[in-house]
Amino acid sequence: MEKRAPLHEKTKYTLLILLMIVLLLGAVLLSLFIGRYSIAPGNVLRILWGRVSGVPVGGKDESILMNIRMPRVILNVLVGGGLAIAGAAFQGVFQNPLVSPDVLSVSSGSAFGAVLGIMLGAGAMVNTALALSLGILSLFLTYGLSKIGGRGQRSILNLILAGMIMTALFNALTSFMKYIADAETQLPEITYWLMGSFSSANYKDVHIVLAPILGGAAVLYLLRYRINILSLGDEEAIALGVDPAKTRFIILFAATLVTASCVTVTGIIGWIGLVIPHICRMMVGVNHSKIMGISFITGSIFMTMVDMCCRILVASEIPIGILTAIIGAPFFAFVFWKTQHAKE
């Protein structure tokens, strides 16, 4: 059984969570009033209070704030938190800090499903269903292919290689879709969408992904203790009354649901599910009962701030997938170097 944390550790963790929530609220407010069209902080607060009290302020500022920035910031929080907690879940289940939705081909499979929906001219709900279905299929294909090479010390390497194979396959299928797409209408939409962006965020997108992201994240959070148990091995899990196969399937399905939902509305945004769990492990250790919750909050903060930078750094908006890669790759290289240096 898991040992109870000393009181001072619980207090430190609670204070850290409260601090991160305050930082998230600060990032959200900052993102609401900073942009190409600046809105004074006081006016933002007046508009928000007017909506809560039922007495709208009206005017251009309110229109921009509530119809453009608010749905975008809500999606920042949902997608950033969703990708981060899904990445933490994948890493915990596979006991591998190099695993993420991108590495396991979940993102590329979901992206192919969503692109297929765009090609078919399907609605948002059908796109979500296709993204989820292909994301789940890609995960099971990757996991099944990794078992062909045997077990033991090479199992982690097999998983990574299988993910690379399936990612290449789904990327090739997506490229084929781009090749046959209409060059004037479908191709520009697909190309820009694959870079990852919140530029077209609206309340319809929020309504589509709100339930699957929060529902999947809630399942992962509720099963956070069982991820620790799975890390002990299947025999120990069974001895503790946990069905490892069933628990693993539920966790992987919930993480895939979250990832596919995020991909459907924003395209592929890499590195969040890989880097953010590493940052959280630096803050709270390897206990998933702590990692899961703080991963969601940290991912939301990171996505909100990076998206704000995408809007204001240059004259034309930068696709967020480009900026997360620019930030994430060097950071992960530093973490890898630090880990190897510590072993020497």
C-alpha positions as CSV (number, residue, x, y, z in Angstrom):
1,M,0.0,0.0,0.0
2,E,1.1,3.6,-0.6
3,K,2.6,5.4,2.4
4,R,0.9,8.5,3.6
5,A,2.9,11.6,2.9
6,P,4.1,13.5,6.0
7,L,2.0,16.5,6.9
8,H,4.6,19.0,5.8
9,E,4.8,17.4,2.4
10,K,1.0,17.6,2.0
11,T,1.1,21.3,3.1
12,K,3.9,22.0,0.6
13,Y,2.0,20.3,-2.2
14,T,-1.2,22.1,-1.3
15,L,0.6,25.5,-1.3
16,L,2.2,24.6,-4.7
17,I,-1.2,23.8,-6.2
18,L,-2.7,27.1,-4.9
19,L,0.3,29.0,-6.3
20,M,-0.1,27.3,-9.7
21,I,-3.8,28.1,-9.7
22,V,-3.0,31.8,-9.0
23,L,-0.5,31.8,-11.8
24,L,-3.1,30.2,-14.1
25,L,-5.6,32.9,-13.3
26,G,-2.9,35.6,-13.8
27,A,-2.0,34.0,-17.2
28,V,-5.7,34.0,-18.3
29,L,-6.3,37.6,-17.3
30,L,-3.0,38.7,-19.0
31,S,-4.0,36.9,-22.2
32,L,-7.5,38.6,-22.1
33,F,-6.2,42.1,-22.2
34,I,-3.0,41.8,-24.2
35,G,-3.1,41.5,-28.0
36,R,-3.0,43.5,-31.1
37,Y,-6.0,45.4,-29.8
38,S,-5.2,46.1,-26.1
39,I,-7.9,46.3,-23.6
40,A,-7.2,48.0,-20.3
41,P,-7.1,45.5,-17.3
42,G,-9.8,47.6,-15.5
43,N,-12.1,47.4,-18.5
44,V,-11.6,43.6,-18.7
45,L,-12.7,43.2,-15.1
46,R,-15.7,45.5,-15.7
47,I,-16.8,43.5,-18.7
48,L,-16.4,40.2,-16.9
49,W,-18.3,41.5,-13.8
50,G,-21.0,42.9,-16.1
51,R,-21.5,39.5,-17.7
52,V,-21.7,37.9,-14.2
53,S,-24.1,40.5,-12.8
54,G,-26.2,40.4,-15.9
55,V,-25.5,44.0,-16.9
56,P,-23.3,43.9,-20.0
57,V,-21.0,46.9,-20.6
58,G,-21.3,46.7,-24.4
59,G,-19.1,48.3,-27.0
60,K,-16.1,47.1,-29.1
61,D,-14.0,46.0,-26.1
62,E,-16.7,43.6,-24.9
63,S,-17.3,42.2,-28.4
64,I,-13.6,41.4,-28.8
65,L,-13.1,40.1,-25.3
66,M,-16.2,37.8,-25.2
67,N,-16.4,36.7,-28.8
68,I,-12.8,36.3,-29.8
69,R,-10.4,36.1,-26.8
70,M,-12.6,34.3,-24.3
71,P,-13.2,31.2,-26.3
72,R,-9.6,31.1,-27.3
73,V,-8.3,31.4,-23.7
74,I,-10.8,28.7,-22.6
75,L,-9.4,26.4,-25.3
76,N,-5.9,27.3,-24.2
77,V,-6.7,26.0,-20.8
78,L,-8.5,22.9,-21.9
79,V,-6.0,21.8,-24.6
80,G,-2.9,22.7,-22.7
81,G,-4.1,20.9,-19.6
82,G,-5.5,18.0,-21.6
83,L,-2.3,17.3,-23.5
84,A,-0.2,17.6,-20.4
85,I,-2.3,15.2,-18.2
86,A,-2.6,12.7,-21.2
87,G,1.2,12.8,-21.6
88,A,1.7,12.1,-17.9
89,A,-0.7,9.2,-18.1
90,F,1.0,7.7,-21.0
91,Q,4.4,8.0,-19.4
92,G,3.1,6.5,-16.1
93,V,1.4,3.5,-17.8
94,F,4.3,2.6,-20.0
95,Q,6.8,3.5,-17.2
96,N,8.8,5.5,-19.8
97,P,9.5,9.2,-19.5
98,L,10.1,9.4,-23.3
99,V,6.5,8.4,-24.1
100,S,4.0,11.0,-25.2
101,P,0.9,11.2,-27.5
102,D,3.3,12.3,-30.3
103,V,5.7,9.5,-29.8
104,L,3.0,6.8,-29.6
105,S,1.4,8.0,-32.9
106,V,-1.8,9.0,-31.1
107,S,-1.5,12.6,-32.4
108,S,-0.6,11.6,-35.9
109,G,-3.5,9.1,-36.0
110,S,-6.0,11.6,-34.6
111,A,-4.7,14.2,-37.1
112,F,-5.2,11.8,-40.0
113,G,-8.8,11.2,-38.8
114,A,-9.5,14.9,-38.6
115,V,-7.9,15.6,-42.0
116,L,-10.1,12.8,-43.4
117,G,-13.1,14.6,-42.0
118,I,-12.1,17.8,-43.6
119,M,-11.7,16.0,-47.0
120,L,-15.1,14.5,-46.6
121,G,-16.6,17.9,-45.7
122,A,-17.9,16.3,-42.4
123,G,-19.2,18.3,-39.5
124,A,-17.4,18.9,-36.2
125,M,-18.9,16.0,-34.4
126,V,-17.9,13.6,-37.2
127,N,-14.4,15.0,-37.3
128,T,-14.2,14.4,-33.5
129,A,-15.4,10.8,-33.9
130,L,-12.9,10.1,-36.8
131,A,-10.0,11.7,-34.8
132,L,-10.9,9.6,-31.7
133,S,-11.3,6.4,-33.7
134,L,-8.0,6.8,-35.6
135,G,-6.2,7.9,-32.4
136,I,-7.3,4.7,-30.6
137,L,-6.5,2.5,-33.6
138,S,-3.0,4.1,-33.8
139,L,-2.3,3.5,-30.1
140,F,-3.3,-0.2,-30.3
141,L,-1.3,-0.7,-33.5
142,T,1.7,0.9,-31.9
143,Y,1.4,-1.2,-28.7
144,G,0.8,-4.4,-30.6
145,L,3.7,-3.8,-32.9
146,S,6.0,-3.2,-30.0
147,K,5.2,-6.6,-28.6
148,I,6.5,-8.4,-31.7
149,G,10.1,-7.6,-30.8
150,G,10.0,-9.4,-27.5
151,R,10.1,-8.2,-23.9
152,G,12.8,-7.3,-21.3
153,Q,15.2,-4.4,-21.5
154,R,14.4,-3.8,-25.2
155,S,10.6,-3.3,-24.6
156,I,11.0,0.5,-24.1
157,L,13.0,0.8,-27.3
158,N,10.5,-1.4,-29.1
159,L,7.7,0.9,-28.1
160,I,9.5,4.0,-29.3
161,L,10.4,2.4,-32.6
162,A,6.8,1.1,-33.1
163,G,5.6,4.6,-32.4
164,M,8.0,6.0,-35.0
165,I,6.8,3.4,-37.6
166,M,3.1,4.1,-37.0
167,T,3.7,7.9,-36.9
168,A,5.4,7.7,-40.3
169,L,2.5,5.6,-41.7
170,F,-0.2,8.1,-40.5
171,N,1.9,11.1,-41.6
172,A,2.2,9.4,-45.1
173,L,-1.6,8.9,-45.2
174,T,-2.0,12.6,-44.2
175,S,0.4,13.7,-46.9
176,F,-1.6,11.7,-49.4
177,M,-4.7,13.5,-48.3
178,K,-2.9,16.8,-48.9
179,Y,-1.8,15.6,-52.3
180,I,-5.4,14.8,-53.5
181,A,-7.0,17.8,-51.7
182,D,-8.3,20.8,-53.6
183,A,-5.4,23.2,-53.9
184,E,-7.6,26.3,-53.5
185,T,-9.8,25.4,-50.6
186,Q,-8.9,22.2,-48.7
187,L,-5.1,22.2,-49.0
188,P,-4.5,25.6,-47.3
189,E,-6.9,24.7,-44.5
190,I,-5.3,21.3,-43.9
191,T,-1.7,22.7,-44.1
192,Y,-2.3,25.5,-41.6
193,W,-4.4,23.3,-39.3
194,L,-1.6,20.7,-39.1
195,M,0.8,23.4,-37.8
196,G,-1.5,23.8,-34.8
197,S,-3.3,27.0,-34.1
198,F,-6.0,28.6,-32.0
199,S,-6.8,31.3,-34.5
200,S,-10.2,30.0,-35.4
201,A,-11.3,29.3,-31.8
202,N,-14.9,29.8,-31.1
203,Y,-17.6,28.7,-28.6
204,K,-18.7,25.9,-30.9
205,D,-15.2,24.3,-30.5
206,V,-15.4,24.8,-26.7
207,H,-18.8,23.0,-26.6
208,I,-17.4,20.1,-28.7
209,V,-14.3,19.4,-26.6
210,L,-15.3,20.5,-23.1
211,A,-17.0,17.2,-22.1
212,P,-14.4,14.8,-23.6
213,I,-11.4,16.7,-22.3
214,L,-12.7,17.3,-18.8
215,G,-14.3,13.9,-18.7
216,G,-11.1,12.1,-19.8
217,A,-8.9,14.2,-17.5
218,A,-11.2,13.5,-14.6
219,V,-10.9,9.7,-15.2
220,L,-7.1,10.0,-15.4
221,Y,-7.1,12.1,-12.1
222,L,-9.3,9.6,-10.3
223,L,-7.1,6.7,-11.4
224,R,-3.8,8.5,-10.5
225,Y,-3.2,6.1,-7.6
226,R,-3.6,3.1,-9.8
227,I,-1.0,4.4,-12.2
228,N,1.5,4.1,-9.2
229,I,0.2,0.5,-8.6
230,L,0.7,-0.4,-12.3
231,S,4.3,0.7,-12.0
232,L,4.9,-2.1,-9.5
233,G,4.2,-4.8,-12.1
234,D,1.1,-6.9,-13.0
235,E,1.6,-9.5,-10.3
236,E,1.8,-6.9,-7.5
237,A,-1.2,-5.0,-9.0
238,I,-3.3,-8.2,-8.9
239,A,-2.2,-8.9,-5.3
240,L,-3.4,-5.4,-4.4
241,G,-6.8,-6.1,-6.0
242,V,-6.3,-4.1,-9.3
243,D,-7.0,-5.7,-12.7
244,P,-3.9,-4.4,-14.6
245,A,-5.3,-5.1,-18.1
246,K,-8.6,-3.4,-17.5
247,T,-7.1,-0.5,-15.6
248,R,-4.5,0.0,-18.3
249,F,-7.1,0.0,-21.0
250,I,-9.3,2.6,-19.2
251,I,-6.3,4.9,-18.7
252,L,-5.1,4.6,-22.3
253,F,-8.6,5.1,-23.6
254,A,-9.2,8.2,-21.5
255,A,-5.8,9.7,-22.5
256,T,-6.5,9.0,-26.1
257,L,-9.9,10.6,-25.9
258,V,-8.3,13.7,-24.4
259,T,-5.6,13.8,-27.1
260,A,-7.9,13.2,-30.0
261,S,-10.3,15.9,-28.8
262,C,-7.5,18.4,-28.5
263,V,-6.2,17.6,-32.0
264,T,-9.7,18.0,-33.5
265,V,-9.9,21.7,-32.6
266,T,-6.3,22.9,-32.8
267,G,-4.3,20.5,-35.0
268,I,-1.1,18.9,-33.9
269,I,0.6,20.8,-31.0
270,G,3.7,18.8,-30.1
271,W,5.9,18.6,-27.0
272,I,3.3,19.6,-24.4
273,G,2.6,16.0,-23.4
274,L,6.4,15.2,-23.3
275,V,7.9,18.3,-21.6
276,I,5.3,19.4,-19.1
277,P,5.2,16.0,-17.1
278,H,9.0,16.3,-16.9
279,I,8.7,19.8,-15.4
280,C,6.1,18.5,-12.9
281,R,8.3,15.6,-11.8
282,M,11.0,18.2,-11.0
283,M,8.5,20.0,-8.8
284,V,6.7,17.1,-7.0
285,G,8.7,13.9,-7.7
286,V,7.6,10.7,-9.4
287,N,4.3,10.1,-7.4
288,H,1.5,10.2,-10.0
289,S,-1.0,11.1,-7.3
290,K,0.7,14.5,-7.4
291,I,1.9,14.6,-11.0
292,M,-1.6,14.3,-12.6
293,G,-3.3,17.3,-11.1
294,I,-0.3,19.7,-11.3
295,S,0.3,18.6,-14.9
296,F,-3.1,19.8,-16.0
297,I,-2.6,23.2,-14.3
298,T,1.0,23.6,-15.6
299,G,0.0,22.6,-19.1
300,S,-2.8,25.2,-19.1
301,I,-0.4,27.9,-17.9
302,F,2.2,27.0,-20.5
303,M,-0.3,26.9,-23.4
304,T,-2.0,30.2,-22.4
305,M,1.3,32.0,-22.3
306,V,2.7,30.5,-25.5
307,D,-0.5,31.3,-27.4
308,M,-0.4,34.9,-26.2
309,C,3.2,35.1,-27.5
310,C,2.0,33.7,-30.9
311,R,-0.5,36.5,-31.2
312,I,1.9,39.4,-30.3
313,L,5.4,38.5,-31.3
314,V,5.2,39.2,-35.1
315,A,2.8,41.0,-37.5
316,S,1.1,37.7,-38.6
317,E,0.2,35.1,-36.0
318,I,2.7,32.3,-35.5
319,P,1.1,28.7,-35.6
320,I,1.5,27.6,-32.0
321,G,2.9,24.1,-33.0
322,I,6.0,25.9,-34.3
323,L,6.6,27.8,-31.1
324,T,6.0,24.9,-28.8
325,A,8.6,22.9,-30.8
326,I,11.1,25.8,-30.6
327,I,10.7,25.9,-26.9
328,G,10.2,22.2,-26.2
329,A,13.0,20.7,-28.1
330,P,15.9,22.6,-26.5
331,F,14.3,22.2,-23.0
332,F,14.0,18.4,-23.5
333,A,17.6,18.3,-24.8
334,F,18.7,20.0,-21.6
335,V,16.7,17.6,-19.4
336,F,18.2,14.7,-21.3
337,W,21.7,16.0,-20.8
338,K,21.1,16.7,-17.1
339,T,19.8,13.2,-16.6
340,Q,22.7,11.6,-18.4
341,H,25.2,13.8,-16.5
342,A,23.6,12.8,-13.1
343,K,24.1,9.1,-14.0
344,E,27.9,9.6,-14.5
